[in-house]
Amino acid sequence: MSRFRPRMSPSGTVLAPVRRTPEANPAPFAPVPAAVLTKQPEARPAAPIKPRGTMGQMIGFWVLCAYMVSAILNEWAFRIAGTRGYLSIVALLLLPFAFVLSGAVFTAFKSKIGWWWAGFGLWLLVATPFSLWRGGSIQLLMNYLPRSYMLFFFVAALAYSLRNCRQLMYVNILVSLMSLATVVAFGRYSEDGRYFVPGGAGFFENSNELAVQLLLGITQFVYLFSQKNKIGKLIAAGGIACSVPYILRTGSRGCMLAAIAYGVLLLYLSRNRVRVIAVGSALAIVAVALAPSSALNRLMLLTGDEPPASLAELSAIESQTSRIALLKKSVVETMKHPLFGVGPGQFPLAVMDEAKGKGEWFQWLGTHNSYTQISSETGVPGFICYFAVLLAAIKMNLDLFRRSRSRRGAEDINALSIALLSACVVYAVASFFFHMAFTGTLPYYAGETLALQFAVDKSLAGARA
């Protein structure tokens, strides 16, 4: 629909322009009364006051940025110098103090998503005493709660302005670029033909998780195309073009489905769908040409009914069969323990105990599904809280996208909402095939979504004032 079409009646005839009254449209060069000449000029309206955080928020925000970069810096320090960096430990110790001193401890509770996330954390604590192995669940929570779970509250409280949200997006892009450099420099193929990065801190040893991290990086690179900086656009184009082939090399079928969902989302959000299809098709052709045949064959084995033609295909079929069995088992454990589950992180133990009772051998394997991981290990209440946070994050970003799409001056808000919405959708689809519920991915992107929502509300309130 063009904004420059002439006014037309329902019958299709062109209407004449509306005649303005002389009072509404005074004639040019009209004589100015003398009283007006002697009137003092009106003062300019004051510009909207930009929201400023407390000193604790300012310091805490940069500590948060340091913490987000520290993991990949430690990875490089270990690989190059053979020593583990201590930046992540220092930042992790400083974050709670900055969080308390910020005076914004209860910021997240101004939204329902904050209450849902708090409910999820509370239920983790409630379910732990009923765990099959309380020591194992306590150990998991001692690592998960301060390092990953609290990211939601840290980001929501410390990223207090639109400028902070933009800066966090650049931090995401920096981490994605460094992760991509790690993959290119230190990655190799496994025995079954899948690409992974051995050694280091172990962040990229799993091919599936590696593919998800690269795809999440692509969702953040796209933000740079909305900026006027040409260098940023070149960096985004190079990062995307380099990431896609490595995603295919991992042979991750779950990530491939997440990438398809991401492409459909971009078609829905974009106003130039032809360009999206053309760029996506070109990237797919180049990636397929560069990917090894073993990875492509693995991606084509979606049903598991095809006869294996190689060791890689046999591994893919066995992996799929195992995942289906684990998915069914996780649903059974959810039905057996609907209230508290088997305990955080204790699904593999429940499977092994049952196998031992039957005299069978079974590996220590997770659910390969984040949703049934939560439902089987924390019960239905924990799953409801977890899933509600994910849906709320998607809905909030979608609402921000719709509100800012046609609003003049809100282009950056629109670009930020697209990047965060894309990351949440990719995580929602990919996590159906991988068990990564106890990581910092969801709390970080959900917290960043809430921070953007609060920043937009403050900006609109300042504009109205």
LUMBAVO-150244 format. One record per residue (C-alpha): x, y, z. Coordinates in Angstrom, 1 decimal. Layout:
N
X | Y | Z;
...
END
This chain:
465
0.0 | 0.0 | 0.0;
1.6 | 3.3 | -1.1;
1.4 | 6.4 | 1.0;
1.4 | 8.6 | -2.1;
-1.8 | 7.4 | -3.8;
-4.6 | 10.1 | -4.5;
-7.6 | 10.0 | -2.2;
-10.4 | 7.8 | -3.7;
-14.0 | 7.2 | -2.9;
-15.4 | 3.6 | -2.3;
-16.6 | 3.7 | -6.0;
-13.1 | 4.3 | -7.3;
-13.4 | 8.0 | -8.3;
-10.7 | 10.4 | -7.4;
-11.8 | 12.9 | -4.8;
-11.0 | 16.6 | -5.0;
-8.5 | 17.9 | -2.4;
-10.1 | 19.2 | 0.8;
-10.5 | 22.9 | 0.7;
-8.9 | 24.6 | 3.6;
-10.5 | 27.5 | 5.3;
-8.7 | 30.9 | 5.4;
-8.4 | 30.6 | 9.2;
-6.6 | 27.2 | 8.9;
-4.4 | 28.3 | 6.0;
-3.6 | 32.0 | 6.2;
-2.5 | 33.7 | 3.0;
1.2 | 34.2 | 2.5;
2.6 | 37.7 | 3.1;
-0.4 | 38.6 | 5.4;
0.3 | 41.7 | 7.5;
1.6 | 40.9 | 10.9;
-0.2 | 42.8 | 13.8;
2.0 | 45.2 | 15.8;
1.2 | 43.3 | 19.0;
2.8 | 40.2 | 17.6;
6.0 | 42.1 | 16.7;
6.4 | 43.3 | 20.3;
5.8 | 39.8 | 21.8;
8.8 | 38.0 | 23.3;
9.8 | 34.8 | 21.5;
8.6 | 31.6 | 23.0;
11.1 | 29.4 | 24.7;
12.0 | 26.2 | 23.0;
10.5 | 23.1 | 24.6;
13.0 | 21.2 | 26.6;
14.4 | 18.0 | 25.1;
13.3 | 14.7 | 26.7;
15.5 | 13.9 | 29.7;
17.5 | 10.8 | 29.0;
17.2 | 8.2 | 31.7;
20.3 | 8.0 | 33.9;
21.2 | 5.1 | 36.1;
22.7 | 5.1 | 39.5;
26.5 | 4.9 | 39.9;
26.0 | 1.2 | 40.9;
24.1 | 0.6 | 37.7;
26.8 | 2.3 | 35.6;
29.6 | 0.3 | 37.2;
27.6 | -2.9 | 37.2;
26.8 | -2.6 | 33.6;
30.5 | -2.6 | 32.6;
31.1 | -5.5 | 35.0;
28.3 | -7.4 | 33.2;
29.9 | -6.7 | 29.8;
33.3 | -7.9 | 31.1;
31.6 | -11.1 | 32.4;
29.9 | -11.8 | 29.1;
33.3 | -11.5 | 27.3;
35.3 | -13.3 | 29.9;
34.4 | -16.8 | 28.9;
35.8 | -16.5 | 25.4;
38.8 | -14.6 | 26.6;
39.6 | -17.4 | 29.0;
39.2 | -19.8 | 26.1;
41.9 | -18.0 | 24.1;
44.1 | -17.5 | 27.1;
44.1 | -21.2 | 27.8;
44.8 | -22.1 | 24.1;
47.5 | -19.5 | 23.5;
49.3 | -19.1 | 26.8;
48.2 | -22.4 | 28.5;
46.8 | -20.6 | 31.5;
43.3 | -19.9 | 32.6;
42.3 | -16.3 | 32.9;
40.6 | -15.0 | 36.0;
38.5 | -12.3 | 34.5;
35.4 | -14.4 | 34.7;
36.0 | -15.2 | 38.4;
36.6 | -11.5 | 39.2;
33.5 | -10.4 | 37.2;
31.4 | -13.1 | 38.8;
32.4 | -11.9 | 42.3;
31.8 | -8.3 | 41.5;
28.4 | -8.7 | 39.8;
26.3 | -9.4 | 42.9;
27.8 | -6.4 | 44.7;
27.1 | -4.1 | 41.8;
23.6 | -5.6 | 41.5;
22.8 | -4.8 | 45.1;
24.4 | -1.3 | 45.0;
22.5 | -0.4 | 41.9;
19.3 | 0.0 | 43.8;
17.5 | -1.9 | 41.1;
17.4 | -5.3 | 42.7;
13.6 | -5.6 | 42.2;
13.5 | -4.2 | 38.7;
12.6 | -7.5 | 37.0;
9.6 | -7.9 | 39.2;
7.9 | -5.0 | 37.5;
7.0 | -7.5 | 34.8;
5.2 | -10.9 | 34.8;
8.2 | -12.5 | 33.1;
10.3 | -11.6 | 36.2;
7.9 | -13.4 | 38.5;
7.8 | -16.5 | 36.2;
11.6 | -16.7 | 36.3;
11.7 | -16.2 | 40.0;
9.1 | -19.0 | 40.3;
11.3 | -21.3 | 38.2;
14.3 | -20.6 | 40.5;
12.2 | -21.2 | 43.6;
10.9 | -24.5 | 42.3;
14.5 | -25.7 | 41.6;
15.2 | -25.2 | 45.2;
12.0 | -26.9 | 46.3;
12.6 | -29.9 | 44.0;
16.2 | -30.5 | 45.1;
15.4 | -32.2 | 48.5;
13.3 | -34.7 | 46.5;
16.1 | -35.5 | 44.1;
17.3 | -39.0 | 43.5;
20.8 | -37.7 | 44.3;
20.6 | -34.5 | 46.4;
24.4 | -34.0 | 46.3;
24.4 | -34.0 | 42.5;
21.5 | -31.6 | 42.3;
23.0 | -29.2 | 44.8;
26.3 | -29.3 | 42.9;
24.4 | -28.4 | 39.7;
22.6 | -25.5 | 41.3;
25.7 | -24.1 | 42.9;
27.2 | -23.8 | 39.4;
24.0 | -22.8 | 37.5;
22.4 | -20.2 | 39.8;
25.2 | -17.7 | 40.2;
26.7 | -18.1 | 36.7;
23.6 | -18.5 | 34.5;
20.3 | -18.2 | 36.3;
21.0 | -14.8 | 37.8;
22.0 | -13.3 | 34.4;
18.3 | -12.6 | 33.9;
18.1 | -10.3 | 36.9;
21.6 | -8.8 | 36.3;
20.8 | -7.7 | 32.7;
17.3 | -6.4 | 33.6;
18.6 | -4.3 | 36.4;
21.9 | -3.0 | 35.0;
21.0 | -2.4 | 31.3;
18.9 | 0.7 | 32.2;
18.8 | 2.6 | 28.9;
18.5 | 2.1 | 25.1;
22.2 | 3.0 | 24.9;
23.0 | 0.1 | 27.2;
20.9 | -2.3 | 25.1;
22.8 | -1.3 | 22.0;
26.1 | -1.7 | 23.8;
25.0 | -5.2 | 25.0;
24.2 | -6.1 | 21.4;
27.7 | -5.1 | 20.3;
29.1 | -7.2 | 23.1;
27.0 | -10.1 | 21.7;
28.5 | -9.5 | 18.3;
32.1 | -9.3 | 19.7;
31.6 | -12.7 | 21.5;
30.1 | -14.2 | 18.4;
33.1 | -13.1 | 16.3;
35.6 | -14.4 | 18.8;
33.7 | -17.7 | 19.0;
33.7 | -18.0 | 15.2;
37.5 | -17.3 | 15.2;
37.9 | -20.1 | 17.7;
36.0 | -22.5 | 15.4;
38.0 | -21.5 | 12.4;
41.4 | -21.7 | 14.1;
41.1 | -24.8 | 16.3;
38.2 | -26.9 | 14.9;
38.5 | -30.3 | 13.2;
36.4 | -33.3 | 12.1;
35.6 | -36.2 | 14.4;
35.7 | -39.8 | 13.5;
32.1 | -39.8 | 12.3;
32.7 | -36.7 | 10.1;
31.2 | -34.0 | 12.3;
33.0 | -30.7 | 13.0;
33.9 | -29.7 | 16.6;
36.5 | -27.9 | 18.6;
38.5 | -30.1 | 20.9;
40.3 | -29.0 | 24.0;
40.1 | -25.6 | 25.7;
37.3 | -25.0 | 28.2;
35.0 | -27.5 | 26.4;
32.5 | -24.9 | 25.2;
32.6 | -26.2 | 21.6;
33.4 | -29.9 | 21.9;
29.7 | -30.8 | 21.3;
28.9 | -30.4 | 17.6;
25.2 | -29.7 | 18.3;
25.9 | -26.9 | 20.8;
28.6 | -25.5 | 18.5;
26.1 | -25.2 | 15.7;
23.5 | -23.5 | 18.0;
26.1 | -20.9 | 19.1;
27.1 | -20.1 | 15.5;
23.4 | -19.7 | 14.5;
22.7 | -17.5 | 17.5;
25.7 | -15.4 | 16.4;
24.1 | -15.0 | 13.0;
21.0 | -13.6 | 14.6;
23.1 | -10.9 | 16.3;
25.2 | -10.1 | 13.1;
22.0 | -9.2 | 11.3;
21.7 | -6.2 | 13.7;
24.7 | -4.5 | 12.0;
22.8 | -4.2 | 8.7;
20.5 | -1.7 | 10.4;
23.4 | 0.6 | 11.2;
24.8 | 3.2 | 8.9;
28.4 | 2.1 | 9.5;
29.6 | 0.4 | 6.3;
32.4 | -1.4 | 8.1;
29.9 | -3.0 | 10.5;
27.9 | -4.2 | 7.5;
31.0 | -5.8 | 6.0;
31.7 | -7.5 | 9.3;
28.2 | -8.8 | 9.5;
28.3 | -10.1 | 5.9;
31.6 | -11.8 | 6.5;
30.5 | -13.3 | 9.9;
27.3 | -14.8 | 8.4;
29.1 | -16.0 | 5.2;
31.7 | -17.8 | 7.4;
29.3 | -19.2 | 10.0;
26.9 | -20.9 | 7.6;
29.4 | -23.5 | 6.2;
30.6 | -24.4 | 9.6;
27.0 | -24.9 | 10.8;
26.5 | -27.4 | 8.0;
29.9 | -29.1 | 8.8;
28.6 | -29.9 | 12.3;
25.9 | -32.1 | 10.7;
23.4 | -30.9 | 13.3;
19.9 | -31.8 | 12.1;
18.2 | -29.9 | 15.0;
20.2 | -26.8 | 14.2;
19.2 | -27.1 | 10.5;
15.5 | -27.1 | 11.5;
16.2 | -24.1 | 13.8;
17.9 | -22.3 | 10.8;
14.8 | -23.0 | 8.6;
12.6 | -21.6 | 11.4;
14.8 | -18.5 | 11.5;
14.5 | -18.1 | 7.7;
10.7 | -18.3 | 7.9;
10.8 | -15.7 | 10.7;
12.9 | -13.3 | 8.6;
10.5 | -13.7 | 5.7;
7.6 | -12.7 | 8.0;
9.5 | -9.7 | 9.5;
11.1 | -8.4 | 6.3;
9.5 | -5.9 | 4.0;
11.7 | -7.1 | 1.1;
11.1 | -10.8 | 1.0;
12.7 | -11.2 | -2.4;
16.0 | -9.9 | -1.1;
15.8 | -12.3 | 1.9;
15.2 | -15.3 | -0.4;
18.0 | -14.3 | -2.8;
20.6 | -13.8 | 0.0;
19.5 | -17.0 | 1.8;
19.6 | -19.1 | -1.3;
23.1 | -17.8 | -2.2;
24.4 | -18.6 | 1.3;
22.8 | -22.1 | 1.2;
24.4 | -22.8 | -2.2;
27.9 | -21.7 | -1.1;
27.6 | -23.6 | 2.2;
26.5 | -26.8 | 0.5;
29.4 | -26.5 | -1.9;
31.9 | -26.2 | 0.9;
30.4 | -28.8 | 3.3;
31.8 | -32.3 | 3.2;
29.6 | -35.1 | 1.8;
29.5 | -36.9 | 5.2;
27.8 | -33.9 | 6.9;
25.4 | -33.5 | 4.1;
24.4 | -37.1 | 4.1;
23.8 | -36.9 | 7.9;
21.5 | -33.9 | 7.4;
19.5 | -35.9 | 4.9;
18.9 | -38.8 | 7.3;
15.8 | -37.4 | 9.0;
13.7 | -40.6 | 9.4;
16.3 | -43.2 | 10.3;
14.8 | -45.7 | 7.9;
17.4 | -45.3 | 5.3;
20.1 | -48.1 | 5.2;
23.5 | -46.7 | 6.3;
26.1 | -46.5 | 3.6;
29.0 | -45.4 | 5.8;
30.2 | -45.2 | 9.4;
29.0 | -41.6 | 9.6;
25.5 | -42.5 | 8.5;
25.4 | -45.5 | 10.9;
26.3 | -43.1 | 13.7;
23.6 | -40.7 | 12.7;
20.9 | -43.4 | 12.6;
22.0 | -44.7 | 16.0;
22.0 | -41.2 | 17.4;
18.5 | -40.6 | 16.2;
17.2 | -43.9 | 17.6;
18.8 | -43.2 | 20.9;
17.2 | -39.7 | 21.0;
13.7 | -41.0 | 20.4;
14.1 | -43.6 | 23.1;
15.4 | -40.9 | 25.5;
12.5 | -38.6 | 24.6;
10.0 | -41.3 | 25.4;
11.8 | -42.1 | 28.6;
11.8 | -38.4 | 29.7;
8.1 | -38.3 | 29.2;
7.6 | -41.4 | 31.3;
9.7 | -40.0 | 34.1;
7.6 | -36.8 | 33.9;
4.5 | -38.8 | 34.4;
6.0 | -40.8 | 37.2;
7.3 | -37.7 | 39.1;
4.9 | -34.9 | 38.0;
5.4 | -32.6 | 40.9;
9.1 | -32.5 | 41.8;
10.7 | -34.6 | 39.0;
13.7 | -36.8 | 39.6;
15.9 | -33.9 | 40.7;
17.8 | -31.2 | 38.7;
20.3 | -32.8 | 36.5;
19.4 | -36.4 | 37.6;
17.6 | -37.8 | 34.6;
20.7 | -39.8 | 33.4;
20.9 | -41.3 | 36.9;
17.2 | -42.3 | 36.8;
17.8 | -44.0 | 33.4;
20.9 | -45.9 | 34.7;
19.2 | -47.0 | 37.8;
16.3 | -48.5 | 35.8;
18.8 | -50.2 | 33.4;
20.7 | -51.7 | 36.3;
17.5 | -53.1 | 37.7;
16.8 | -54.9 | 34.4;
20.4 | -56.0 | 34.1;
21.0 | -53.8 | 31.0;
23.8 | -51.4 | 30.2;
23.1 | -47.8 | 29.6;
25.2 | -44.7 | 29.0;
25.0 | -41.5 | 31.0;
22.9 | -39.5 | 28.6;
20.6 | -36.5 | 28.9;
17.2 | -36.1 | 27.4;
18.3 | -34.3 | 24.2;
15.3 | -32.1 | 24.7;
15.3 | -29.1 | 27.0;
11.6 | -29.1 | 27.6;
11.4 | -32.7 | 28.8;
14.7 | -32.1 | 30.6;
12.9 | -29.6 | 32.8;
9.7 | -31.5 | 33.1;
11.4 | -34.8 | 34.1;
13.9 | -33.2 | 36.4;
11.9 | -30.5 | 38.1;
8.3 | -31.6 | 37.5;
5.4 | -29.9 | 35.7;
5.5 | -26.7 | 37.8;
9.1 | -26.1 | 36.9;
8.3 | -26.7 | 33.2;
5.3 | -24.3 | 33.3;
7.5 | -21.5 | 34.7;
10.4 | -22.2 | 32.3;
8.1 | -22.4 | 29.2;
6.2 | -19.2 | 30.3;
9.5 | -17.2 | 30.3;
10.4 | -18.4 | 26.8;
6.9 | -17.5 | 25.4;
6.9 | -14.2 | 27.2;
10.3 | -13.2 | 25.8;
9.1 | -14.1 | 22.2;
5.8 | -12.1 | 22.7;
7.6 | -9.1 | 24.2;
10.0 | -8.9 | 21.3;
7.2 | -9.4 | 18.8;
5.2 | -6.6 | 20.4;
8.2 | -4.3 | 20.3;
8.8 | -5.1 | 16.7;
5.2 | -4.2 | 15.7;
5.2 | -1.0 | 17.8;
8.4 | 0.3 | 16.3;
8.1 | -0.9 | 12.7;
6.3 | 2.2 | 11.4;
7.3 | 4.7 | 14.0;
9.7 | 7.4 | 12.9;
12.9 | 7.5 | 14.9;
12.4 | 4.0 | 16.3;
14.5 | 2.1 | 13.7;
17.1 | 1.1 | 16.3;
14.5 | -0.3 | 18.6;
13.1 | -2.2 | 15.7;
16.5 | -3.7 | 14.8;
17.1 | -4.7 | 18.5;
13.8 | -6.4 | 18.8;
14.4 | -8.3 | 15.6;
17.7 | -9.6 | 16.8;
16.4 | -10.7 | 20.2;
13.2 | -12.2 | 18.7;
15.4 | -14.2 | 16.3;
17.6 | -15.5 | 19.1;
14.6 | -16.5 | 21.2;
13.0 | -18.3 | 18.3;
16.2 | -20.1 | 17.4;
16.7 | -21.2 | 21.0;
13.0 | -22.3 | 21.2;
13.4 | -24.6 | 18.2;
17.0 | -25.8 | 18.8;
16.4 | -26.6 | 22.4;
13.7 | -29.1 | 21.4;
16.6 | -31.3 | 20.1;
19.3 | -30.6 | 22.7;
19.2 | -30.5 | 26.5;
20.6 | -27.1 | 27.3;
18.1 | -25.8 | 29.8;
20.7 | -25.3 | 32.5;
22.8 | -22.8 | 30.5;
22.8 | -19.0 | 30.4;
21.2 | -18.7 | 27.0;
17.6 | -18.3 | 27.9;
18.1 | -16.1 | 31.0;
20.5 | -13.8 | 29.1;
18.2 | -13.2 | 26.1;
15.1 | -13.0 | 28.3;
16.8 | -10.5 | 30.6;
18.0 | -8.5 | 27.6;
14.4 | -8.5 | 26.2;
13.1 | -7.2 | 29.5;
15.8 | -4.5 | 29.7;
14.9 | -3.3 | 26.2;
11.2 | -3.2 | 27.1;
12.0 | -1.1 | 30.2;
14.3 | 1.2 | 28.2;
11.6 | 1.8 | 25.5;
9.0 | 2.6 | 28.2;
11.4 | 5.1 | 29.8;
12.1 | 6.7 | 26.5;
8.4 | 7.1 | 25.6;
7.7 | 8.5 | 29.1;
10.5 | 11.0 | 28.6;
9.1 | 12.0 | 25.2;
5.6 | 12.5 | 26.6;
7.1 | 14.6 | 29.5;
END
